[in-house]
Amino acid sequence: MNIKWFKYAAPSTFYPLAGRMIPWFWVSAILFIGVGLYWGFFHTPGILTDQKEYYRIIFPHVASAWMSMWLYIVLVGWALVGLIFQTRISFMMAEAVAPTGAIMTFIALVTGAFWGKTSWGTWWDWDPRMTSELILLFVYIGYMALQSAIDDRRRADRASAVLALVGAVTVPIIFWSVNCPDPNQCTALHQQSGMGKVDPDIVIAMLVTSLGFWLYSFAIIFQRVRNIILQRERNTRWVMELPEVKRGK
């Protein structure tokens, strides 16, 4: 591994790097989300198994559900790195990831509720998949609440990181509930997942939309982490010398 990459563990060097990456993430996110949703809404079959046109909600639903789990893994990864190496930027990244992960989880729950009402006649069913996703939302909220409740920043980072590690058990539970090989072990209203059984156009639209959500997530995360860096490092000389900080005075 090239040792020069370790210099980005310092907020002063990561801040400009994130700034350079944000426009690329935003442009790519808009492009992929636009293409994915357009393809999903207008170039996929009109019927999926026994579903009608409302099945198209799966494109934002699946993308947000995947991102809710992926972002939590990213959060846990940064929190673990922070605990092991005591790198400030790791805790800052974990803090920046949490709100976006919570938003993605909320979108997955809301779009799933609309699907449930039109497909099964109920907004909510306490099956393993819905319940575990709801628990994941509570874990995200708990992480953010713990961050805000402790005034000492170092203690807040460590305590919330430990909470994130404990909450990581929800991710394999969600994955198992969606990919359970025996339906009798996880009775649910959801259809069993299985890309091989789905029309290729639907799979392509779903994957492209999901990639767009991934790019959007990191665009907004990098914007947020820059704000966190400015807030935490506001009394340092390098922050006070930034052009955007000088203009704001």
Backbone torsions as a table, in degrees:
resi	resn	phi	psi	omega
1	MET	NA	135.2	-179.5
2	ASN	-71.7	122.4	-174.2
3	ILE	-64.5	-19.8	-175.6
4	LYS	-65.6	-23.6	179.3
5	TRP	-67.5	-22.5	-179.2
6	PHE	-67.5	-17.8	179.9
7	LYS	-65.8	-22.3	-179.9
8	TYR	-77.7	0.4	172.8
9	ALA	-73.3	-14.6	177.5
10	ALA	-88.2	132.2	179.6
11	PRO	-54.1	-34.9	-177.1
12	SER	-65.9	-27.9	178.6
13	THR	-96.0	-28.7	179.0
14	PHE	-73.0	-33.4	-177.3
15	TYR	-56.1	-53.3	179.2
16	PRO	-68.7	-31.6	177.7
17	LEU	-61.9	-46.5	178.4
18	ALA	-60.9	-39.0	179.1
19	GLY	-61.7	-36.9	179.5
20	ARG	-72.6	-28.9	-176.1
21	MET	-83.2	-26.7	-173.9
22	ILE	-56.7	-50.2	-178.7
23	PRO	-58.9	-38.3	179.0
24	TRP	-64.3	-42.0	177.9
25	PHE	-64.2	-42.4	-178.2
26	TRP	-64.3	-48.8	-179.1
27	VAL	-61.3	-45.5	-179.9
28	SER	-64.6	-39.5	-179.6
29	ALA	-62.8	-47.3	-179.9
30	ILE	-60.8	-41.7	-178.9
31	LEU	-64.0	-51.1	-175.1
32	PHE	-70.5	-40.3	177.9
33	ILE	-64.6	-43.0	179.1
34	GLY	-61.2	-47.7	-179.7
35	VAL	-66.0	-44.1	-177.6
36	GLY	-62.7	-46.4	-179.5
37	LEU	-70.2	-39.0	177.2
38	TYR	-61.4	-45.8	179.4
39	TRP	-63.1	-41.7	-178.5
40	GLY	-68.3	-37.1	-176.5
41	PHE	-82.3	-29.4	-171.0
42	PHE	-120.9	-11.4	-175.8
43	HIS	-129.6	27.2	174.6
44	THR	-120.4	159.7	-177.3
45	PRO	-56.8	151.5	-178.2
46	GLY	-74.7	-17.1	-178.0
47	ILE	-135.7	135.2	175.8
48	LEU	-118.8	109.6	-174.1
49	THR	50.6	-117.7	-176.9
50	ASP	-98.3	11.8	-177.6
51	GLN	-92.4	161.9	177.9
52	LYS	-106.5	-156.6	-175.0
53	GLU	-61.1	-25.5	-177.3
54	TYR	-67.2	-9.2	178.0
55	TYR	-62.6	-18.9	-176.8
56	ARG	-64.2	-11.9	175.8
57	ILE	-65.8	-13.1	179.1
58	ILE	-63.4	-24.4	-175.5
59	PHE	-66.8	-52.3	172.6
60	PRO	-72.8	-29.5	-177.8
61	HIS	-66.4	-51.1	-178.4
62	VAL	-66.0	-41.8	179.9
63	ALA	-60.3	-45.5	-179.0
64	SER	-70.0	-36.1	178.8
65	ALA	-65.7	-44.3	176.6
66	TRP	-60.5	-44.2	-177.9
67	MET	-67.3	-32.4	179.0
68	SER	-60.0	-40.2	178.8
69	MET	-77.2	-43.3	-178.1
70	TRP	-61.9	-44.0	-179.1
71	LEU	-66.6	-31.7	177.1
72	TYR	-68.9	-36.7	175.2
73	ILE	-62.2	-41.6	177.7
74	VAL	-62.5	-44.6	178.9
75	LEU	-58.2	-48.2	-180.0
76	VAL	-61.9	-39.7	179.1
77	GLY	-60.8	-46.9	178.4
78	TRP	-65.3	-40.3	179.4
79	ALA	-63.2	-39.8	179.7
80	LEU	-66.7	-42.7	176.9
81	VAL	-60.8	-41.0	179.0
82	GLY	-63.2	-41.5	179.5
83	LEU	-66.3	-38.1	-175.9
84	ILE	-76.8	-48.1	-172.4
85	PHE	-102.9	-5.7	179.9
86	GLN	55.2	42.0	177.3
87	THR	-91.5	125.8	-176.6
88	ARG	-63.0	-38.9	-177.0
89	ILE	-64.7	-28.2	178.7
90	SER	-65.8	-45.5	177.4
91	PHE	-65.4	-36.7	178.5
92	MET	-64.9	-40.8	178.7
93	MET	-65.4	-41.4	177.8
94	ALA	-60.4	-43.2	178.2
95	GLU	-62.9	-36.8	-178.9
96	ALA	-72.3	-30.9	-177.9
97	VAL	-72.4	-36.2	-170.5
98	ALA	-55.2	-49.6	-178.9
99	PRO	-61.2	-39.8	179.1
100	THR	-67.1	-39.8	175.9
101	GLY	-61.4	-40.7	178.4
102	ALA	-64.8	-40.4	178.8
103	ILE	-63.9	-44.0	178.9
104	MET	-62.8	-39.8	178.1
105	THR	-64.3	-42.6	178.9
106	PHE	-62.7	-43.1	178.2
107	ILE	-61.9	-41.5	178.7
108	ALA	-61.3	-42.0	179.8
109	LEU	-67.5	-43.1	-178.0
110	VAL	-67.5	-48.1	179.1
111	THR	-64.7	-34.9	175.7
112	GLY	-64.9	-36.2	178.2
113	ALA	-65.8	-40.9	177.7
114	PHE	-64.7	-40.8	176.0
115	TRP	-60.4	-46.9	-177.9
116	GLY	-60.6	-41.0	-178.2
117	LYS	-65.4	-43.4	-177.7
118	THR	-78.3	-31.9	-174.5
119	SER	-90.6	-43.6	-173.1
120	TRP	-115.2	-5.0	178.3
121	GLY	82.6	13.1	179.2
122	THR	-142.4	141.0	178.3
123	TRP	-72.5	-28.3	-172.0
124	TRP	-149.2	143.6	173.4
125	ASP	-142.7	132.2	-173.7
126	TRP	-80.2	54.7	176.1
127	ASP	-86.1	168.2	-175.0
128	PRO	-58.2	-35.3	-175.0
129	ARG	-72.0	-46.9	179.2
130	MET	-66.9	-44.0	-176.4
131	THR	-65.1	-43.3	-179.3
132	SER	-66.9	-34.5	176.8
133	GLU	-67.9	-39.0	177.0
134	LEU	-63.8	-40.9	177.4
135	ILE	-61.8	-38.9	178.1
136	LEU	-60.8	-40.7	176.9
137	LEU	-60.8	-42.5	178.6
138	PHE	-64.1	-35.1	178.4
139	VAL	-66.6	-43.7	175.6
140	TYR	-57.2	-48.0	-178.6
141	ILE	-63.5	-40.1	177.8
142	GLY	-62.6	-40.0	177.7
143	TYR	-60.7	-48.1	-178.3
144	MET	-67.4	-37.6	179.3
145	ALA	-65.8	-39.6	178.9
146	LEU	-66.9	-37.6	176.1
147	GLN	-59.2	-39.7	-176.9
148	SER	-81.2	-23.5	-173.2
149	ALA	-79.6	-22.3	-176.0
150	ILE	-105.0	121.7	-177.2
151	ASP	-71.1	-39.1	179.4
152	ASP	-70.0	115.3	-173.4
153	ARG	-62.6	-40.0	-179.2
154	ARG	-66.5	-43.0	177.8
155	ARG	-64.6	-39.5	179.0
156	ALA	-63.5	-42.0	179.2
157	ASP	-62.8	-46.1	-177.8
158	ARG	-68.2	-43.8	-178.2
159	ALA	-65.1	-44.1	-179.9
160	SER	-69.1	-32.0	176.8
161	ALA	-64.8	-41.6	177.6
162	VAL	-63.8	-42.6	176.9
163	LEU	-60.3	-40.8	178.8
164	ALA	-61.8	-41.4	179.4
165	LEU	-64.7	-40.6	178.5
166	VAL	-65.4	-41.6	-178.6
167	GLY	-71.4	-10.2	-178.4
168	ALA	-62.6	-17.5	179.8
169	VAL	-63.6	-22.0	-178.7
170	THR	-68.5	-30.4	-175.9
171	VAL	-65.3	-51.7	177.0
172	PRO	-63.5	-28.5	177.3
173	ILE	-65.9	-44.5	177.7
174	ILE	-62.6	-44.8	-179.4
175	PHE	-61.0	-43.4	179.8
176	TRP	-64.5	-40.4	-177.7
177	SER	-66.5	-30.6	178.8
178	VAL	-82.0	-32.2	-175.0
179	ASN	-113.1	24.3	-178.3
180	CYS	-60.2	122.2	-177.8
181	PRO	-71.2	-24.3	-178.4
182	ASP	-115.1	104.4	-178.5
183	PRO	-56.8	-26.0	180.0
184	ASN	-68.8	-20.6	179.8
185	GLN	-86.1	-17.7	-178.4
186	CYS	-143.0	64.3	-179.7
187	THR	-56.7	126.6	-176.3
188	ALA	-158.3	160.5	175.7
189	LEU	-74.6	-26.5	-178.1
190	HIS	-59.4	146.5	169.5
191	GLN	-72.8	151.1	174.7
192	GLN	-67.3	140.5	177.8
193	SER	-73.0	158.7	179.9
194	GLY	166.8	95.3	-176.0
195	MET	-63.5	-32.0	-176.6
196	GLY	-65.2	-19.6	-177.6
197	LYS	-95.0	-1.9	-175.1
198	VAL	-103.0	147.0	178.2
199	ASP	-55.0	135.9	-178.1
200	PRO	-55.9	-36.3	178.5
201	ASP	-62.1	-38.1	178.9
202	ILE	-67.1	-42.5	179.5
203	VAL	-62.7	-45.1	-179.5
204	ILE	-61.2	-48.3	179.8
205	ALA	-60.5	-39.5	-179.6
206	MET	-65.7	-43.8	-178.6
207	LEU	-69.5	-40.3	179.4
208	VAL	-65.8	-43.1	177.4
209	THR	-62.6	-41.7	179.6
210	SER	-63.2	-40.2	176.9
211	LEU	-63.4	-38.7	176.9
212	GLY	-63.4	-40.6	176.5
213	PHE	-63.5	-38.4	178.6
214	TRP	-62.4	-45.7	-179.7
215	LEU	-66.2	-41.4	177.1
216	TYR	-60.6	-43.3	-178.0
217	SER	-58.0	-44.5	-177.7
218	PHE	-77.5	-25.4	172.5
219	ALA	-62.5	-47.4	-177.7
220	ILE	-74.0	-31.4	178.2
221	ILE	-66.9	-42.8	179.2
222	PHE	-66.6	-35.3	175.1
223	GLN	-63.9	-43.5	-178.0
224	ARG	-68.0	-40.1	-177.8
225	VAL	-67.1	-31.1	175.2
226	ARG	-64.3	-39.0	176.9
227	ASN	-66.2	-39.5	178.1
228	ILE	-63.8	-41.8	178.6
229	ILE	-60.8	-46.4	179.8
230	LEU	-61.4	-38.4	-179.5
231	GLN	-68.9	-45.3	-176.3
232	ARG	-75.4	-30.7	-175.5
233	GLU	-105.1	18.3	-170.9
234	ARG	-60.7	-23.6	-178.5
235	ASN	-94.1	2.1	179.8
236	THR	-84.7	156.6	-175.7
237	ARG	-66.5	-39.4	-175.6
238	TRP	-65.9	-33.0	177.3
239	VAL	-70.8	-43.9	-178.6
240	MET	-64.9	-20.9	179.7
241	GLU	-92.7	-1.9	178.4
242	LEU	-67.3	138.1	-179.2
243	PRO	-56.9	-40.4	-178.1
244	GLU	-68.4	-29.1	177.3
245	VAL	-74.6	-41.2	178.5
246	LYS	-63.2	-37.7	180.0
247	ARG	-67.9	-29.8	-177.8
248	GLY	-79.1	-12.5	-178.9
249	LYS	-77.6	NA	NA
